[in-house]
Amino acid sequence: MGSDAEVSRHIPVLLQETIRALGVQPGGRYIDCTVGGGGHALAILEHSSPGGQLLGIDADPQAIKVARATLKNYEESVLLVNDNFANLQAICIKFDFFPVHGILFDLGLSSLQLSDESRGFSFQTDAPLDMRFSPRTELTAEEIINRWSEERLSYLIRRYGEEPFSRQIARYIVKARPIRSTLHLAQIIEQAVGGRKGKIHPATKTFQALRIAVNRELENLEAALKQALDLLGYEGRLVVISYHSLEDRIVKQFMQREARDCLCPPEIPACVCGHKARLRLLTRKIVTPSEAEVASNPRSRSARMRVAERIVVPEDCYESDAVTSILSETKAIAWKKPLLLQKLKMVFAAS
């Protein structure tokens, strides 16, 4: 169980904006795919009371322990699962938790992970080159640093870190092997780029690239977004908070694609893809933290939120008057009847 100190260190980003974006309502069912310290989850449960339910997922077992402490007053309304959100659909089917009113992804590192000196996420203190969200993950940052070829390292740092000095950094890393600690790696990167030249430490982008690669963050995000779409019920909200351009680009492109009826190239005169829009964009522009929030929580400065709403048409399921009736009734009563929810669940499961 996490200590009170661990719980208090966690500051959820864009908290009020998240609750509004999810449209949290009493009796609603929600999924927090990155439950972390439980800050967003706690607010969701408070606003969905009475009768609200929450499924919290996190690949980090320590995060699950801390979240359990944070949410102890709602233990009968919470299900916490130590797993990767790449398995979102399987988790929901296993625990019979779908369809839902809202799904939240708060991507990136949590304060808990950054403050854990043994994990190697930060170069502020000396630590092993680990960077795994889950101890079940086999690949570590140390293996990448010490075993990958210079060419492969350079590509990784450029692709996931968007680092213009990727070749120099990779060359210095290979020459300095073996590298066993975060401070050693940070010093090598600093030497490679000629020292510190701005507010951002020169090792920041390389550490980001290593973390993304170790945890397959971008691949898992793409897989989870597709699954989330199928788990959202009528007018269910998808809310994603990202912290760098690679994540945000994936989210933006996914939402824009699913908000269009046809995905055929412009040169094709008539639609042959048959794609139908399943989302409605609620944020044409990203939502960012206020100046006051950034001042009180500097780690929120790079946060950007995108929101979309699930559209359901009969073609998604069955073309019948019965389905149309269910959808209309669902919208009218905001899903507060368990039997109606079960009916709609059957419709989605068969789609």
Summary of the structure (lengths in Angstrom):
residues: 351
radius of gyration: 21.8
end to end distance: 40.4
largest distance: 69.3
contacts: 1141
relative contact order: 0.12
helix: 50%
strand: 13%
